[in-house]
Amino acid sequence: MRTQESRARHERYCAEIESQVRKLRDLVTSGADLSATVPTCPDWSLEQLLRHTGGALRWVELNVRTRAKEEVPEADVPLYEGPEPQGDPAALDAWLAECGEMAVTTLREAGPEAPVWSWGWEHSAGFWARRMALELVVHGADAALTVGRAVEVAPEIAADAIDEWLQIVEFVQRTIPHDEAAELRGPGRSIHLHATDTAAEVDAEWVVELTEDVVRWRRGHEKATVALRGPLTDVLLAFYRRLPLDSGELEVLGDRELLEFWLKRATFG
C-alpha cells in the first residue's frame, strides 16, 4: 500500500509539473512582456525567471537520468541557460516545452524510489519530483503576479508546499546552523498558520514551535504567539514572502513582529 501511495504522489507531482509548465508557456505565447521586472524577485526579468525555471528542470532531469551520486554541475547540463537569442518568444516557448517534457518523462521512468543525489533529507527521484512541482508552483506565482494574473493553486498542492518549506527550514536548522537562522530559536514562541477556505480533509493548519534547540512543526489547530489566517493560497504566498501580510484577506493575530522576524530569517541557508 505504501508503494502504491508513493507512486500516486509521484504521478501527482509529475502532473503538476506539466500543468505549471503549460501555464508558463501560455504567458510566453500570449504576448507577455519578457523584459518586465518580476515584483517578487526584482533582480530578475520575466524572461530570466522563465530561464531559471527551465534550467532547473533540465538540471534535475540530468541528475535523475544519470542516477547521480553527487551534484551534477550546471555547466554540464545542455542548454541549461536557454536558447539564443534572448527575447525570442517562440524559441523560449519551444525550450520550455522541451524542458518540461524531458523532466517529466525521466521522473516517470525513474519512479519515486530510484536512488539519486539530493541536497535534502531524501535521496530519490521522488524527492526531486516533489521539489520541482513545488518550485514551479512558487515561480509560477511569481510569473502570474508579474503579468497581473490570479494565482491559483490546488489545495493539496498548496498545503504540501507549506509542509515542504517547513521541512526545508527544519532541515537547514539541523544541518547548516548559522547566525541568522540561530536567531529564530528561543523558548516559548510559536506561529500558527490557518487557512480559512479549505475543506476539513485538507487539514490546512500548522503550528511552528521555535524552541531553544530547533524549529519544530506539525499540522494542527493550537493557540500560538502569532497566527496568520486567510485563504490557503494567500497564506502560502505570504509564507513564501510573495505577498505582503497586509494584502487581500490575510489577518495577523498576536505578535506580528515575531512573524515578520520569521519571514526575514527563515531561509534555505
N, C-alpha and C positions, 0 to 999 in steps of 0.2 A: 504493500500500500504506500509506504513512504517513497519508493522508487517511482510509482505512478504519480504521486503528488509532485515530486521533484520534476518529473518530465512535463507535467501540466504547467507548472510555474515557469519552467524554461521556455515552453512554447508561448506562454502569455507574454513573456519578455521579448521574445523574437517578434511576435506580432506587434508589440508596442513600438519596437524599433522601426518596423516597416511603416506603421502609422505616422510616427513622428517625422521620418524622412519624407513621406508624401507631403506632410504639412510644410516642411521647409522648402521642398521643391515648388510647391504651389506659390509660395511667396516670390520665388525667383521668376516663375513663368507668368505671374500676374502683374509684373512690372514694378515691383518694389524697388526703391532707391537703394542700390547696393552700397552706396557711399554714406548712407545715413549712419549717424553715431548711435550705438546701442546704449540706451539710457542706463541700463542696469550693469553694463560693462563698458564704461565710457572710453576705455583705451582702445576699443575695437569699433570698426565699422561693421555694418551688417554682413558684408562680404567676408570680412576677417572672421566673424563669428561662424559663418557657414563653413569656411575652410577649416577652422579649428575643429568643428564637429565632424566633418567628413574625414579629416586626417586622423582623428581619434578612432573612428570606426575602422579605418584601414590598419591602424597600428594594432588594435585589438584583434582584428582578423588574422594578421600575420602571427601574433603571439599564439592564438588558439590553433591555427592551422599547423604550425610547426611544433606544437606542444612544448613551447619554450620552457626551459628550466631556469632561465634568468631573463631579465628585461631585455627586449629587443630594442636597439637604438632607433630613434625616429628616423635617423639618416638612412637606415636600411629598409625603410618602407617605401615602395614605389609610389610615386605621385602623392606623397604624404601632404605636400603643401598645396595641391590642387593644380588645375590646368592653367596654362598661359594662352593668351594674355589675361590679365585681370580685367574685370569689368565686362566680361562677355557672358550674359545670362544663359545662353544656350549651352556653352561649354561647361559652365558651373552646374547647370541642371543635370547634364549628362554625367558629370563626375559624381555628383551627389547620388544619383540613381545607382551608379556602379558601386559606390561606397556601401550603400545600404544593402544591395543585393549580395555583395561579397561577404559582408559581415554576417548577415542572417543565414546565408547558405552554410557558411563554415560553422556557425554556432549550432545550427540544427544538425548538421552531420556529426559534430563532436558529441552532442548530448550534454546534459548538465554535469556529469561526473568525470568527464575527461580531465586528467591532471594537466594544469597549466600554471606557470608562474603568475603570481599577482603580488601587489604591494600590501594586500589586506589580510584578513583573518581566514579566508578560504583560498585554496589554490586549485581552481577548477574553471572549466568553461562556463559553468553555471554562475559563478561569481561575476564573470565578465558580461554575460547576457543581462543580468540584473543591473550591473553598473552602467552599461551603455544605455539600456532602456531608460533609466532614471536620469542619466546625464542628458539624454536627448529631451526628456520632459522639461528639465530646467532650462536648457538652452533653447528649446522650442518656445518656452515662455518669454525668454529674452528677445527672441526674434519677433514674436507676436506683439510684445509691448513696443518694439521699435516702430512697427507699422500701424499701431493703433488697433490691433485686433484683440478680441477677447481671448483670454487664456482658459482653455477647457481641458481638464484632466479627469480621467475616470477615477471614482472614489477609491477603489482598491489600490490603484497605482499611486495616487496622491498620498494615501496613508503609508504605503510602503516606502515612498521617498522620504517621509519624515523618519520612519524607522531606520532607514539606511543612513541618513545624516547623523542621527544619534549614535548609531553603531560606529560610524567613522570618527566622531568626536571622542567616544569612549575608547576606541582603539588607539587613536593618537595620544590621548592622555596616558594610556597604559604603556605605550611602547616608545613614544617620542616626546618625553616631557621637555618643556621649555618654559621660559619665564612667563610669557603672555598666557599660555594655557594654564599654567600652575595657578595663576591668579583667580581662575574660576573656582578653585576648590576652597572649601571652608564650611564650618558646621552650621546646620540649621537654616539652610537656604534651599529653595525648591522652585520649580517652574511647572505650571500646568498648562497644557495645550488642549483646547476644547473646540472641536468642530461642531457647529450648531445646525448643520443641514444634511446630516448623513443618517442612514438607517442604522438601527442598533447593531446589526450584524457586522458593520464595518468597524465598530469599536474604535472610533476616531478620537480618542482622548489619550493623553500621555502625561506622565509625571517624570520630571527630571530632578534628581537629587544631586546637589553639589556638596559632596562630603569632603572631609579633610583629606581623604586618601585618593578618591577617584570620582569621576562623574558616573552616576548610575541612572538608568531609566527603565520604565516599564509602561505598558498600556494600562490606563485606569483613570478613575474619577476620584480625586482626593483634593483636599484643601492644600494650598501651596502659598509660598511667599508672594508670587505674582502669577496671574493667569492671563493667557491670550486666548480670546474667544472670537469666533466668526466662522464664515463659510470655510469649508475644508481647503479649497484651492487658495483662498486668501491667506489662511493660516500657513499653508505650505510656502507660498511666495514670501510672506513676511519672515518666516523662519529661515529661509534661504537668502534673506536680505534683498529680495527682488521687489518688495512692496513696503512702503513706509507704514509704521504702526498706526498712523492716523488716517490711513486710506480706507475707503469703502466702508464695509460693515464691521471692521475689526474693533475689538474692545479690549483694553488693558485694565485689569483689576489688580490692585495691590501695588507692590514695589516696582514701578516702571523702570527705575534706574537699574535694578538687577537684570531685567530682561534686556535692556539696552546694552548693559555690560556684557551679557552672554553673546549678543549678536556681534559685538566687536571682537570678542576673544575666541569664540568657538570657530576653529578653522581646521583645514585639512592637515595643518602642521607647518 
